[in-house]
Amino acid sequence: MSATPTGTAPVLRDVLPAVTTWTPRESALTAGVARTDITPPPGIRAHNWGAARTELATGVHRPLTATALAFHDRGTDRWRYLLTLDLGWWRDTTSFHRLRDPILTALDAAPDDLLLHLVHTHAGPSISDLGLDLPGAELLPAYQEQLTAGAITACRTARESAAATVLTWAQGRCDLAVTRNLPCGDRDVVAFDPGTPADDTLLVGRITVDGATIATLVNYACHPTTLAHHNSLLSPDLVGATREVVESVTAAPCLFLQGASGELSPREQYVPGTEQTDRNGRVLGHATLAVLERMGAPGTRLRFDGVVESGAPLGLWQREPASVPDTVDCLSTVVPLPARPAATAEQITAQWSDIDPVAAAERLRRATRLADGYLDGDTAQHPLWVWRLGDAVIVAHPGEAFSALQTELRRRHPDRAVLVLNLTNGPGFVYLPDAASYRRDRYQVWQTLLAPGGLESLIDTADQLIAGLAPAREETA
């Protein structure tokens, strides 16, 4: 086709497609982000693996951090906080309250104003061993004060720096995570199963102020278990290198949010040294950057502009300004889930009498603390939070749910950006396997206090809460 006098081909607009606009998922918030260092001193108790032959941290691979997102809820005139910590997991409800309650007091916040989230590193300090006469525990009281102060500072600084922001959400893929239940004789071992596909969904949020990025959110489901029983260094595991890669480009904090990773882990893990954990982290970091590169300018959408006749008819899409929803809804509930009777210390000791005594002792310590404040007879009282931020929904709970929690909620609510967070608040620090897992001899099944059906009930309750929210914007029109 010959060019017009202006040097451009004519754009034909006589016939339009059925869909003329595409609007990305976004959220408008008055929000701020801040980070503090919460690295404990070497020598602190850090016994996270039953097979470990050292109980103390001997050094630091990468610093541990606390990163907070604070935002204003105009509907209640309250401040809400998403606080992510480079820590492992709570072993008892008392230890959770020991950290959370002073934070709430300092912020003048209610319990439902804070999502206290752990990235689930397995190379952090044993934060729940206060009061125990174990090596390295003497450093825990001072570290508890350091940790509490760092968390409070991160939340306050985030709130004080709050500005009008736009969160733009986009979904990508990363094949770092694999299924980690490998059939081995009459039981499943916690290792890469090449025969079972894994959820590879990566959800990324970019927070901007006047177009400039001030933070990135990464929601991905993968156990940070590269550093295992050989390791004695404090580390956020693969999360550290992920953040390093993203922050080297964005020059802004990256908040990692652990997804529903109960049966997911890296393909290569449990190896000596730190090289593999950094490689795993870089895989996720570069996948995150790829998603960020695909994002358009905040507060814009794509509009079909017409057709240019070339060797083929070329449809043109152009960016145009678009409003960003600022609706905030923060819901919480307690979901009654069917429970199994908690085993006694005597039963647990007898059950594992024929395995390595160090591993047996670790299993006993873990199993005897989980029921307090959680079980009520044959029912577990499992907390659940659903926070709507414009086009996005955060679904958070304290357990380690299998990935069906996120895949099913995203399937049922494709019009929203659905973030799923394991290991958030408490009590309820147990696995939530899918119903089929109970027919297998699996670690997650004999660790949990829940009977079959717990995960499915949690999915249905979260689904109902999301469905009860105001409808999301139309993504296409």
Disulfide bonds with the S-S distance in Angstrom:
none
